[in-house]
Amino acid sequence: MSARQLGLSASELRQRLVDIDCQRAEVHAQIEGLRSELERLATERKALTLNIFLYYVAEGQDPLILAHVCREWREVALAATALWTKVSVGKATKSSPDVEKLLHRRFDWAGDRPVSVETARGGNACSDPHIFSIISSHAHQIGALDIDLPLPPRAACTLDGMTGRLPNLVSLRLTSSADNVTATFLRDAPALRELIISTTQARASIVDLPFDRVTTLRFDKPSQYAVRLMAKMPLLQTAELIQDSVGVMPPPRNITLKNLRILRFRHEASNLRFSWLGSLTCPALQVVALDLHAAVNPDCVQNLARFLDGCNNLISLELTTLTGNMAAGIIAHTPTILSLTLHDLTDAHPLFEALGQRHLDAPDLLPNLVQLHISAASAPTNSFSGVLELLRFRGMAGGALQKFAFTVVEHPAARPTQAFWREIKNLECEVEIRGGEVGGKDKLEILPLYSLVDISEDQIK
């Protein structure tokens, strides 16, 4: 149809064409905007999918399953090196062309990330020499190694191919089923910092390790040689020990661990004495966590007290299974701590009394205490009067105490009264009191969490 037939002049027709061009440009701009939005959504979908994959793998699942669902999932999985940072083999792992090829690929898919290798999946050690050979060929990628020693001798398994090729090994978990174990392939591991030892015999000892570089030592099972191993680690910063009825053997001579910051100890025996503590000097120690198991042997508290006397930089003390009198006696030797945590405390009143009064003939206990956390099996009728005295002394304006938490595991015989909360309303510290659990056949009433923010003016009038 011509412009004359449309009744339009030439100028009007040109304007019409300009309007059409503008409309077309707007449509193209909208298309580009939608395309960008679709690309953003696709990217976010892949990121969300990857996060789900990471959670899946964190639960111990095999990422290989994800790569066989669909093409998109396979692309996401194979492009994510973080999914392939664990290689686990066990007794059921047998070499074959497909298995060997897949094992090599798992290391390749990890890219530049350190790989954690486990050779005894489910507690059943791999016994195929070809599998160990493949692992050895990727030694430079290993960042963490979980291994049972000695290796199966009949299968001629060896990891000697790792010797001098472990530049990235940071963590080593070693399970031993023999009295003495050699691991010459581990001698040259310059990055090794964490050593976790799980022995199946209390007398087992480990040799041929670069102990001089280790900063963290953990025992999953008791070993009487624990302290003697610590003596070989001048850079040790964290130590976690376990004791059984055999006990812990002191080193031939006293040792100073000048870098030790954290010491944790639990036990599986009732004859606790802590005699080995007399062999240790730890001038930099800051955190101590010990299970006292009610300490039926009087030497236990005495040895612990003598050890704590030399810990002048201690800031945190955590003790488990003890009486209020024991706790009061022990903290008299830890004047510098800022945080005190006591689990399974019985007869807490002597401790509250000791912490809640000024000592005229001696320095006050724990003058700088900032946090106090206590859990007790029960709360006798005098418990909260002791708590109140403690809070009056330490929780007032200008006092160091910032948080007090008291948990009663069983049904409490006493509870905080309105008068109790009225008095501590003006305190500067935060107060939390919990209590009551299910016991016997009947469900006991739960004493709720109390804090100052839970108490209104109407409740305390």
Secondary structure, DSSP 8 states (H G I E B T S, - for coil): --HHHHT--HHHHHHHHHHHHHHHHHHHHHHHHHHHHHHHHHHHHHHHHHHHHHHHHHTT--GGGGGGT-HHHHHHHHH-GGGG-EEE--TT----HHHHHHHHHHHHHTTTS-EEEESSGGG-----HHHHHHHHHTGGGEEEEEEEES--TTTT---GGGTT--TT--EEEEEE-SSEE--GGGS--TT--EEEEEESSTT-EE-SS-GGG--EEEESS--TTHHHHHTT-TT--EEEEEE-TT-----SS-EE-TT--EEEEEES-S----GGGGGEE-TT--EEEEE-TT--SHHHHHHHHHHHHT-TT--EEEEEEEEHHHHHHHHTT-TT-SEEEEEEEES-HHHHHHHTS--SSS--SSTT--EEEEEES---TTHHHHHHHHHHHHSSTT-S--EEEEEESS--S----HHHHHHHTT-SSEEEEEE---BTTB----EEEE-GGG--HHHH-
